[in-house]
Amino acid sequence: MLYENKSSNFVISKFNAVYSREEVKQLKETFWTRFGQYMALHTSADGEKINWVNYRTGIKHLRFKMEADKRVALIAIEWTHQDISMRTLLWEQFEEYRTMLTGILGEEWIWDLEVMDEQGKLVSMIYTTMEGKSIFKQEDWPDLISFFKPRLMALDEFWCDAQYGFEIFKS
């Protein structure tokens, strides 16, 4: 997360570069737009056209999340239901698919039943991160894209097969 001074319009990054709030917003928007344009060239595992940046799982409170800031990129399966018992049920269902998910991802991810999100709410996440790359440095964008793309496509492949086991959670 960036160091923000709530009383000013500036954000100071780890690299001591000062960006206005508008510049921060613009840089992030440009990165995610370019990433979306790049990913639009790829269809889902089912062969469908898909909005990769705003991936829809069809399950309320369950999403594939991607974030990047000045030093860390994160990709996750996140479920945000406020009721811990509902999050636990989803957790248990994901546990049933853990071997399949790990096999498709080709790597082990971190499983966290309770983690605090940006708004201070408890959520559950299965995630991985990449450190040392900044969304604010365009020279890091190829590395960020190389981090996000195969993992997001693997999550899609997993979801195309596993989603039927989660239909009980559809509202």
Backbone as a ProteinNet text record, in pm:
[ID]
protein_1_A
[PRIMARY]
MLYENKSSNFVISKFNAVYSREEVKQLKETFWTRFGQYMALHTSADGEKINWVNYRTGIKHLRFKMEADKRVALIAIEWTHQDISMRTLLWEQFEEYRTMLTGILGEEWIWDLEVMDEQGKLVSMIYTTMEGKSIFKQEDWPDLISFFKPRLMALDEFWCDAQYGFEIFKS
[TERTIARY]
84	0	88.5	39.8	114.1	97.4	194.5	183.5	103.2	-13.5	-99.5	-111.2	-107.6	-137.8	-279.1	-373.5	-515.1	-542.1	-456.9	-482.3	-422.1	-349.5	-293	-340.6	-305.3	-341.6	-224.9	-127.3	-10.1	12.7	73.1	106	255.2	326.5	470.5	496.2	565.3	595	724.8	752.8	874.8	999.2	985.6	1100.4	1113.4	1040	1043.6	993	926.6	861.4	727.8	694.4	569.2	470.6	357.1	251.4	127.9	59.8	-68.8	-166.6	-274.4	-376.5	-425.9	-436.5	-483.1	-381	-251	-147.7	-148.7	-167.8	-176.9	-294.3	-408.3	-528.9	-505.6	-444.1	-421.3	-324.3	-215.8	-119.8	-184.1	-259.9	-327.2	-429.9	-506.5	-608.2	-544.3	-433.5	-363.9	-310.5	-249.6	-199.6	-312	-421.5	-529.5	-601.5	-608.4	-666.1	-578.2	-448.3	-355.8	-355.5	-358.3	-364.6	-492.4	-603.5	-731.2	-729.3	-667.8	-657.1	-570.9	-462.7	-375.5	-449	-518.5	-589.4	-710.3	-765.2	-882	-850.1	-723.4	-681.4	-699.1	-725	-736.3	-879.1	-927.5	-1059.3	-1045	-1157.1	-1156.3	-1127.6	-1109.2	-1085.5	-1204	-1322.4	-1441.8	-1454	-1357.9	-1361.1	-1447.4	-1490.4	-1576.8	-1494.4	-1550	-1491.2	-1519	-1421.8	-1433.8	-1369.8	-1424.1	-1364.1	-1267.5	-1142	-1042.9	-1019.7	-1020.8	-990.5	-1102.5	-1225.5	-1340.7	-1405.9	-1330.6	-1374.5	-1497.1	-1600.7	-1724.6	-1729.4	-1739.7	-1750.5	-1894.6	-1988.9	-2130	-2175.9	-2084.6	-2116.9	-2101.5	-2208.5	-2202.7	-2097.3	-2020.4	-1914.1	-1789.9	-1781.6	-1663.8	-1607.1	-1479.3	-1418.2	-1271.6	-1220.6	-1077.6	-1027.1	-928.4	-881.8	-737	-708.6	-571.5	-545.7	-430.7	-390.5	-241.8	-201.9	-59.5	-41.8	66.9	99.7	247.3	310.4	448.9	552	510.7	610.6	560.6	427.3	372.5	258.1	256.5	142	78.4	-54.4	-128.3	-235.2	-251.1	-364.3	-426.6	-560.5	-627.2	-765.7	-808.9	-950.2	-992.6	-1091.5	-1133	-1283.2	-1324.5	-1466.6	-1489.8	-1593.6	-1610.8	-1738.5	-1804.9	-1930	-1903.3	-1990.7	-1969.3	-1988.9	-2068	-2096.8	-1982.5	-1910.9	-1797	-1838.8	-1960.1	-2003.2	-2016.6	-2061	-2069.3	-1928.9	-1839.2	-1701.8	-1637.5	-1666.6	-1611	-1664.2	-1791.8	-1848.6	-1780	-1760.1	-1688.6	-1545.1	-1481.3	-1345.2	-1338.8	-1433.2	-1436.1	-1457	-1537.5	-1558.6	-1429.6	-1361.2	-1232.3	-1132.4	-1133.9	-1045.7	-1067.8	-1193.1	-1224.3	-1157.4	-1134.4	-1075.5	-928.5	-869.3	-732.5	-631.5	-635.6	-540.4	-556.8	-681	-708.9	-658.2	-688.7	-646.2	-494.6	-426.7	-280.4	-220.4	-279.8	-231.8	-243.5	-354.9	-375.2	-286	-273.5	-186.9	-39.7	-3.3	136.5	224.2	161.1	234.5	140.5	199.9	122.4	93.4	-30	-68.4	-92.8	-103.2	-130.2	-281.9	-321.7	-463.5	-483.9	-573.2	-594.4	-744.2	-796.8	-940	-985.1	-902.3	-938.4	-822.7	-845.5	-748.1	-825.7	-763.6	-826.9	-806.2	-916.2	-903.4	-875.4	-871.4	-837.7	-936.5	-1060.9	-1163.7	-1175.1	-1086.4	-1088.1	-1188.7	-1239.2	-1335	-1262.3	-1310.9	-1253.4	-1303.7	-1209.4	-1239.4	-1155.5	-1184.7	-1102.9	-1036.5	-913.2	-837.9	-748.5	-733.7	-629.9	-550	-421.7	-350.5	-201.6	-141.2	3.4	44.2	169.3	218.4	351.7	384.2	516.1	564.7	682	736.3	843.8	866.4	976.7	942.6	816.2	773.5	669	672.2	583.9	493.2	365.5	271.3	301.8	378.8	411.5	536.1	599.5	716.1	680.4	661.8	620.5	718.1	843.7	938.9	909.8	832.2	791.9	664.1	593.1	465.6	476.2	578	587.6	599.3	673.6	685.6	552.5	480.5	349.4	253.1	253.5	166.2	205.7	336	383.2	348.9	331.5	288.1	137.9	58.8	-86.7	-142.4	-95.3	-158.2	-168.8	-59.3	-73.6	-155.4	-148.7	-223.6	-372.9	-406.3	-547.1	-605.4	-528.8	-575.7	-589.5	-500.2	-511.3	-633.9	-661.6	-781.9	-906.7	-906.5	-1019.2	-1034.4	-923.7	-930.1	-986.6	-939.1	-991.1	-1140.7	-1181.9	-1320.7	-1414	-1366.3	-1448.6	-1484.3	-1394.7	-1420.8	-1488.5	-1449.3	-1493.5	-1622.2	-1662.9	-1775.2	-1903.2	-1921.9	-2044.6	-2050.1	-1936.9	-1931.8	-1962	-1975.6	-2002.3	-2141.6	-2220.2	-2351.7	-2442.1	-2420	-2499.2	-2487.6	-2380.3	-2356.6	-2415.3	-2473.9	-2537.2	-2661.8	-2682.2	-2800	-2918.1
-117.5	0	123.8	227.9	353	429.1	512.4	599.6	720.8	737.7	848.1	947.5	1072.2	1178.6	1222.4	1192.6	1219.6	1368.7	1454.1	1596.7	1659.3	1580.6	1637	1556	1603.5	1534	1456	1422.3	1354.1	1221.9	1129.4	998.7	979.9	934.5	913.9	764.4	726.9	585.2	550.2	420.6	369.1	428.7	465.3	513.5	665.1	725.4	868.8	951.8	889.2	965.2	1013.1	1134.1	1189.3	1192.5	1129.3	1126.3	1193.3	1268.6	1320.9	1204.9	1219.2	1114.3	1085.2	1188.5	1172	1091.9	1117.1	1041.4	894.6	867.4	729.9	660.8	726	671.1	645.8	741.2	730	616.3	604.3	497.1	359.9	343.5	215.7	187.5	288.4	272.4	232.5	296.6	266	123.4	82.5	-54.8	-154.5	-140.8	-239.6	-237.2	-121.9	-114.2	-189.6	-165.9	-237.4	-387.7	-425.4	-567	-628.4	-559.5	-607.1	-620.6	-524.3	-531	-649.7	-672.1	-785.4	-917.8	-927.1	-1050.6	-1074.2	-969.1	-983.1	-1069.6	-1086	-1170.6	-1318.8	-1349.7	-1487.7	-1518.5	-1635	-1679	-1759.9	-1781.7	-1861	-2007.1	-2088.7	-2232.3	-2298.5	-2237.8	-2287.9	-2234	-2151.2	-2093.3	-1968.3	-1914.8	-1796.9	-1668.7	-1559.9	-1427.7	-1388.2	-1328.5	-1302.6	-1168.8	-1104.5	-983.7	-1029.5	-1040.8	-1097.6	-1012.3	-880.1	-791.3	-794	-810.5	-818	-955.1	-1056.8	-1195.6	-1223.2	-1277	-1309.7	-1459.7	-1493.1	-1634.2	-1681.9	-1587.6	-1624.2	-1651.4	-1639.8	-1662.3	-1528.2	-1484.1	-1358.7	-1369.7	-1265.3	-1255.8	-1337.9	-1397.4	-1476.3	-1417.4	-1381.7	-1320.6	-1359.8	-1340.7	-1350.1	-1206.7	-1183.9	-1049	-1033.9	-921.9	-886.9	-746.1	-727.3	-596.2	-579	-454.6	-422.1	-282.7	-263.2	-131	-104.4	-29.6	11.9	-98	-207.9	-311	-454	-474.1	-609.2	-623.4	-738.4	-776.4	-898.1	-904.9	-1012.8	-1062.3	-1193.9	-1254	-1352.3	-1352.6	-1429.1	-1475.3	-1580.3	-1613.5	-1555.5	-1467.6	-1401	-1416.5	-1453	-1451.9	-1363.4	-1278.3	-1165.8	-1171.4	-1284.5	-1292.7	-1253.3	-1170.6	-1123	-1231.6	-1331.8	-1440.6	-1543	-1557.5	-1649.5	-1792.2	-1830.9	-1968	-1991	-1889.7	-1902.1	-1906	-1821.9	-1824.3	-1959	-2015.1	-2144.9	-2255.3	-2251.5	-2350.2	-2342.1	-2221.4	-2204.3	-2255.4	-2224.4	-2271	-2423	-2488.8	-2635.3	-2688.6	-2619.9	-2663	-2646.8	-2535.5	-2518.2	-2624.9	-2660.8	-2767.2	-2897.2	-2925.5	-3045	-3040.6	-2920.4	-2901.6	-2859.9	-2864.6	-2814.2	-2882.8	-3013.8	-3086.7	-3046.3	-3037.2	-2996.4	-2854.3	-2761.7	-2622	-2612.2	-2676.2	-2671.1	-2732.6	-2841.8	-2905.1	-2814.3	-2743.9	-2653.3	-2530.8	-2477.6	-2361	-2395.3	-2517.8	-2558	-2503.5	-2453.7	-2399.7	-2396.1	-2393.7	-2387.2	-2241.2	-2209.6	-2074.7	-2071.5	-1951.7	-1931.8	-1938.9	-2016.3	-2030.6	-1958.9	-1860	-1779	-1762.1	-1830.2	-1826.4	-1687.8	-1617.9	-1484.1	-1388.3	-1291.9	-1186.6	-1055.4	-946.8	-815.8	-755.9	-711.8	-648.7	-499.1	-428.2	-285.5	-200.9	-247.9	-173.1	-217.3	-304.4	-349.3	-460	-525.1	-634.3	-767.7	-866.4	-1000.1	-1071.1	-1126.5	-1203.3	-1329.7	-1420.9	-1540.9	-1534.3	-1583.9	-1575.2	-1697	-1731	-1822.5	-1736.7	-1717.2	-1616.3	-1645.9	-1569	-1566.2	-1423.2	-1392	-1256.4	-1260	-1146.6	-1123.2	-990.7	-991	-869.2	-808.5	-679	-611.7	-549.1	-548.1	-485	-380.1	-270.8	-158.9	-127.8	-111.4	-70	72.7	146.6	284.3	298.1	185.9	186.5	108.1	176.4	109.3	0.4	11.9	-93.3	-223.8	-217.7	-338.1	-400.9	-331.7	-382.5	-517.8	-541.9	-676.2	-787.2	-761.9	-861.7	-881	-772.7	-782.9	-862.4	-833.3	-906.7	-1053.4	-1080.6	-1220	-1291.9	-1217.9	-1275.8	-1304.5	-1206.4	-1220.4	-1315.4	-1305.5	-1378.2	-1528.7	-1601.5	-1747.3	-1790.3	-1713.1	-1748.7	-1722.8	-1612.4	-1584	-1686.3	-1723.5	-1825.2	-1961	-1990.7	-2115.8	-2112.3	-1997.3	-1985.5	-2007.2	-1952.4	-1972.8	-2120.3	-2186.5	-2329.6	-2407.6	-2376.3	-2440.2	-2414.9	-2288.8	-2253.6	-2316.4	-2328.8	-2392.3	-2535.9	-2603.1	-2740.6	-2747.1	-2661.3	-2673.9	-2597.7	-2505	-2417.5	-2493	-2608.8	-2684.8	-2733.8	-2753.5	-2793.4	-2678.9	-2557.5	-2440.2	-2381.3	-2447.2	-2393.3	-2379.2	-2458.3	-2447.3	-2307.8	-2235.1	-2102.5	-1990	-2023.3	-1920.6	-1870.3	-1738.7	-1683.4	-1674.5
0	0	0	-60	-64.6	65.2	94.6	210.7	168.4	228.4	189.2	302.1	265	358.5	324.8	413	385.9	366.7	419.1	409.6	283.9	204.8	82	-37.4	-151.2	-274.6	-331.6	-247.6	-297.6	-226	-298.2	-245.8	-267.5	-165.1	-176.6	-189.2	-293.4	-311.7	-240.5	-234.3	-172.8	-239.7	-366.1	-442.8	-433.7	-337	-313.4	-430	-523.8	-629.4	-574	-602.6	-554	-669.9	-647.5	-747	-688.6	-770.5	-724.7	-722.5	-649.6	-646.5	-788.2	-867.2	-1005.1	-1087.7	-1067.8	-1138.8	-1097.9	-968.7	-919.8	-987.5	-985.9	-1048.3	-1197.3	-1265.4	-1409.4	-1442.8	-1367.1	-1392.2	-1374	-1266.6	-1243	-1351.5	-1386.3	-1490.4	-1623.5	-1657.6	-1783.2	-1782.5	-1669.2	-1662.6	-1681.6	-1606.1	-1612.4	-1747	-1809.6	-1944.9	-2043.4	-2037.4	-2127.9	-2101	-1975.3	-1941.8	-1998.4	-1981.7	-2035.1	-2185.8	-2254.4	-2400.9	-2443.5	-2372.4	-2402.2	-2379.6	-2267.3	-2234.5	-2324.5	-2381.6	-2469.8	-2591.4	-2621.3	-2733.6	-2701.1	-2575.6	-2529.8	-2488.7	-2527.2	-2483.2	-2354.1	-2289	-2166.2	-2199.7	-2097.1	-2116.9	-2186.4	-2174.5	-2242.7	-2385.5	-2426.4	-2560.5	-2572.1	-2459.3	-2457.6	-2448.1	-2501.5	-2482.2	-2337.4	-2272.9	-2129.3	-2093.4	-1991	-1935.8	-1826.4	-1860.9	-1769.7	-1646.9	-1661.9	-1550.3	-1446.1	-1489.5	-1398.5	-1412.3	-1385	-1402.2	-1315.9	-1377.2	-1306	-1276.4	-1148.3	-1110	-1110.9	-1104.9	-1096.8	-954.5	-858.7	-717.6	-644.6	-580.9	-506.9	-397.5	-380.6	-279	-313.9	-433	-471.5	-599.6	-595.5	-713.7	-726.3	-846.5	-870.7	-865.3	-781.2	-752	-797.1	-859.8	-895.7	-845.7	-785.2	-735.6	-758	-772.6	-778.5	-722.1	-650.9	-599.7	-624.9	-537.6	-562.9	-541.7	-473.7	-445.8	-451.8	-456.2	-452	-551.6	-617.8	-701.7	-636.2	-640.5	-577.9	-672.7	-679.8	-749.1	-651.3	-645.8	-541.3	-584	-517.9	-510.8	-377.3	-379.7	-256.5	-238.5	-117	-87.5	32.8	18.5	109.1	191.3	192.4	268.4	413.2	471.7	608.4	712.9	679.4	773.3	768.8	880.2	885.9	855.7	892.8	864.3	713.9	640.1	493.7	432.7	484.6	434.2	463.9	580.8	617.4	526.2	493.1	399.5	263.1	214	86.7	99.6	212.6	240.5	229.7	296.3	294.7	153.6	74.8	-63.6	-144.4	-124	-192.7	-148	-21.7	27.8	-50.3	-84.8	-163.7	-301.2	-352.3	-485	-478.9	-361.4	-343.2	-435.8	-444.3	-528.4	-674.4	-718.1	-856.3	-881.8	-790.5	-806	-811.8	-718.3	-714.8	-841.3	-888.1	-1010.5	-1132	-1143.2	-1256.9	-1244.6	-1122.7	-1102.7	-1122.7	-1089.4	-1101.3	-989.8	-884.5	-770.1	-650	-533.7	-408.6	-377.7	-342.9	-303.2	-152.4	-97.4	44.5	66.3	165.6	201.7	334.2	336.3	455.8	480.5	582.1	612	655.5	728.6	774.9	754.1	668.1	642.2	631.7	671	666.5	527.3	463.3	331.8	346.5	234.1	232.2	311.4	322	394.5	541.3	586.1	723.7	751.6	646.9	664.4	655.6	732.1	725.4	601	524.7	403.8	406.8	315.6	299.2	162.5	156.3	30.8	10.4	-116.5	-162.4	-259.2	-233.9	-311.8	-325	-415.3	-427.7	-461.1	-434.2	-458.6	-532.9	-589.1	-647.3	-590.6	-534.5	-474.8	-563.5	-542.1	-610.3	-743.4	-780.2	-905.4	-872.8	-946.4	-918.4	-1036.6	-1008.5	-1112.5	-1158.5	-1078.5	-1111.1	-1198.1	-1230.1	-1319.2	-1444.8	-1554.3	-1677.8	-1720.2	-1683.3	-1718.5	-1643.2	-1536	-1462.4	-1517.2	-1604.3	-1653.2	-1723.6	-1806.5	-1866.6	-1761.8	-1654.3	-1547.5	-1475.1	-1453.1	-1388.8	-1476.4	-1605.2	-1698.1	-1701.7	-1701.4	-1701.1	-1571.2	-1465	-1338.4	-1342	-1382.4	-1378.9	-1484.2	-1606.5	-1717.5	-1695.4	-1672	-1661.2	-1539.8	-1434.4	-1313.4	-1330.6	-1395.6	-1421.8	-1518.7	-1619	-1713	-1643.8	-1551.1	-1474.6	-1383.6	-1320.8	-1238.6	-1323.8	-1444.5	-1535.8	-1570.7	-1601.6	-1632.7	-1514.4	-1394.5	-1274	-1261.3	-1275.9	-1253.1	-1357.5	-1479.6	-1583.3	-1543.9	-1475.1	-1430.5	-1294.1	-1201.7	-1062.7	-1031	-1113.3	-1078.9	-1043.5	-1101.2	-1075.4	-931.7	-869.8	-730	-634.3	-689.3	-607.2	-632.9	-717.3	-751.9	-632.2	-529.6	-406.5	-344.4	-376.8	-318.9	-403.6	-518.5	-601.3	-529.6	-535.8	-467.8	-561.6
[MASK]
+++++++++++++++++++++++++++++++++++++++++++++++++++++++++++++++++++++++++++++++++++++++++++++++++++++++++++++++++++++++++++++++++++++++++++++++++++++++++++++++++++++++++++

